[in-house]
Structure formats: C-alpha cells, structure tokens
Amino acid sequence: MTTFTEGNLQIAFPAGAVVQKFDDRSHGLSHCMKAVDFIVELKDRYLFIEIKDPQHPESRREERDEWAKKFLACSLDEDLKYKYRDSFLYEWACGKVDKPIHYYVLVALDTLDGAELIARTDALKRIIPLDGPPAGRWTKKVVDGCAVFNIATWNEKLRGFPVTRLPGVGRDNAGGVR
Amino acid sequence: MSLTRIQCERFTAFEKIAVDLSPGINVFVGANGTGKTHLMKLAYAACDVSKTKLGFLEKLVRVFLPSGRRLGRLVKRQPGRNRGIAEVHQGDRKIRASFSTLATKPESGKVAGASEWATRPIESVYIPVKEMLASAPGFRSMYAQRELHFEEVYADILDRAYRPPLRGPADKSRRRLLDSLQEAMAGRVTVKEEEFFLSDPQGNLEFTLLAEGMRKLGLLWILIQNGTLLDGSVLFWDEPETNLNPRMFKALIEILLELQRQGVQVFLATHDYVILKEFDLQKKPADKIAYHSLFRDGGREIKWQGAGRYLDIHPNAIAETFADLYDREVKRTIGGGSR
C-alpha cells in the first residue's frame, strides 16, 4: 500500500496501483493548464482524483469568507471541470488515454449531505460533459464516470483508497471550524 | 397515436409557447407560476372532449374554472382587447380554440378541427394534486347537481375511479403492474357503496384512515385494474410527489415507465428532485422521455426548453435550488457566518 498526502489529508492506494502526483512541478505546464491532484493507473482504468479540503488549517477565521467562495457551487464546478478537461488533454497528448477514466472528487466537508453531494455530481456530469451532445455524435467518452464525495462517503464507496485526516492538523486548527 | 404538440398564444399565463411532446413520458419542470399545470389541463381537456363530445371551450372553462365561468378570463391579462388561442396536436390533426377577452360564455369563442378530432377518441385521466378518493362518497352526485367551486378534473377523476373492473383476468403486463402496486401499498383496493377501502388479510381500511400518499397509489391501482390506463391512453399527473414519501418514488417511477412501455403517454408536473433522478436512473435506452423546462425569460415571458436527457435540462429550477442549499451549507460551515 502506498500513501500520499494532500494538505492534511492522507490517501492510501493499493499495491499495484501506479500513482502519479499530477499537479506537482513535473507537470511543466501549470502556467497554462490546470491539473487534478492525482492520476492513478489501475489494471482496467485510470482514476483522476481531485481533493478539496475546505477544513484545511489554511482556513483561518479572518479569511473564511474569501476561502468559502472557492467552494461555492459555481466556482467549484468550474474549477473541477477545467481541471478534468486539461488533465485529460495533457494525458491524451502523452498517448495515455488507453483505458476508461473515472473522475473522483473529494470535498472534505463533513456537513455535506447525500442530496448536496449528488447535486454536485450531477452538475459535474452536466458540464464536463459526461454524455456528449444529444445528437450522439461522440464515438468516444471523455469520462466514463464521475462522482463527488465527502470523507465518509468516499471511505464507504471507495474502500480500496481510504482517506484519513492526519492527526494534529485537524479542524480545531482550522480556526475552530466545525 | 399520442399527442405531439401543445401550442398557445395569449392563453392563461403564456404569451406564445409551443411544446413538442414525447409519445412516452413528458416531465414538466419549472418554478411556481410557469404554467406547468395549465399545459397539462389544456391537453387533458382536448383528450377528454374527443371521447365525451362536449364542446372544447366548455371543457376548458370547467377544467380551468375562471371566475364567473367567463371564458374571456382565460386570455392572458394584458391592457386592451385580446384574443387567446390554444391548440393541441396529434400528428397532422389538431383541435384549436380561439376566443377574445370579451367572451363571457363558451359559445362566444371558436373551435376548429373538433369533428375530425372526435373521430379518434383518446382515453385520458388527470390526477390532480389534491387526493379525492377519501372524499368520494356523495361528491359526484353533489357536483352534478350543485355549483361546486371545484375544477372539473376533481369530478372526472372520480368518474374514472368508479368504473368497474375490466371483464376477465388481467393480462400478464397489467397483472405485473397491479402486483407491484399491491406490494407498495400492502393491499388492494375495494369499493363498497361508493366508499374506497384498502383490503389486506387483516381486513378493510377505509381511505379516510389511510395515508394520503398511499391513497394516490390506490388510485393508480384502480385505474390500471379497470382498464382506464391501457395502450393508447394518456395519463396526466400533477405533482405525484405530493404527500408521498420519497421512499415510494422508486416503485412509482418504475410503474410509470412500465405504463409508457405498454403504450400509455404520460404527463407529469413535478418540483421534486428525487422524481427526476429516479427517471434518470431507471430509464432504459428504448424508453422515451422528454423533459420540458418552463421558465421566465428576461422579459418575464414564459419560455419552453425541451431536453431528452436529465442532464440536459436547462434551466433546471430544482438543480439550482440544490446548488443554493449546497452554497448555504458551505457558507454556514466555513464561511464565517453564524451557525
């Protein structure tokens, strides 16, 4: 099992998974292309993973209004859309779009309920877009599936990739956010 | 053949609108006051007069129930004298009503296409928002004798519900639908002296003691059992979600999709996300579903935007509401506002 850290969240990947921290310096085009946090190659598919942590310690009390704006539906949906599309294009140019791609987003906010998560999932499917044009002209899929989770639903549905919040830098350090 | 188009000009809330219909399921979404119910009532009135031979304008007045039963009040409210037009199409056939603001009685307006329209009667049923079965005993006779201020859809639904069962055993597909409903209701519906009961091995429970949502499923059971909802018929259902626990929606949508597969054209108006999502999740490739989004444009007129897929519904007032809930939750949790 390999573990990676994004902010103060740790995600574990099973043995055999090839994990690439995608948005680091090796990307090389961060001045013009957005990037998801991780690209994971499994036997039968790729996972594009993006982690959003509104409860990160950076969320200081005095900056919380500004901080929160990044996670409102409109800006979050747009950010997730472009991160996926740019990452897809990057990988396509690398000749690495040879398996189905699934896009999983973790919004680590405990208070999001099932209805709110499914609404963001639908919005993402709508704008990537998952289904292509109504006339059915696309012969290939740009994404085979996508979903938005909080930590609890992520760990429930994606048991092979458990996420944990690292001790010592939790919500109490995030300016008292609860 | 199913209904293919509804078209109006200066009719009730609409300045000008044309809605192309699916022969399968038609789901109307939109904020309050965007005319979802009006379009369904108009189409229902057209279906109903094809069987009853009642005048189209008379039926519109009975179904919409304008104040003083004045036909002219169905013309869109604008300064000056105007003329409203309402059409329902079935392929190349159509029935068309036109009337002016000054029309006081149905006879003051004009109807075109009525005789050809009546050559192919369309069986139809309109399930209104308010449940009526529990209030059924005596209502029909009183409605026939008195000037009750109820839109006629409430009396019509009881007429359909009181029809006796079809002769002979139900065919396999109808039996399957009835079984699904019986499972959801944990019983079957019986009628004794105009009173409806839910019957199970423990006994008979009168509808007045039954949860209102369950009565709706009972009504659907009756309409399938008595053959009102058969191939070629049209079902209009205004806000099926009312008083029904969302847990029941899965079974309900399964039944509506199955009715569509059996040739029933279905119209729904809904405000409910779960209803839309159930259609999206349960739809099979051969199912025919059209989503009709009604919304007010910049000039505040009502417009129509059709979509064949759930994700393509735009504007989607329900999804916008969920985005708003999500935003408020984010703000409450991390936005520095008070809890």
Interface residues (C-beta under 8 A of the other chain):
Chain A: P54 Q55 S59 R61 R64 D65 W67 A68 F71 L72 A73 C74 L109 D110 T111 L112 D113 A115 E116 I118 A119 R120 D122 A123 K125 R126 P129 L130 D131 P134 V177 R178
Chain B: Y273 K277 A307 G308 R309 Y310 L311 D312 A319 F322 A323 D324 L325 Y326 D327 E329 V330 K331 R332 T333 I334 G335 G336
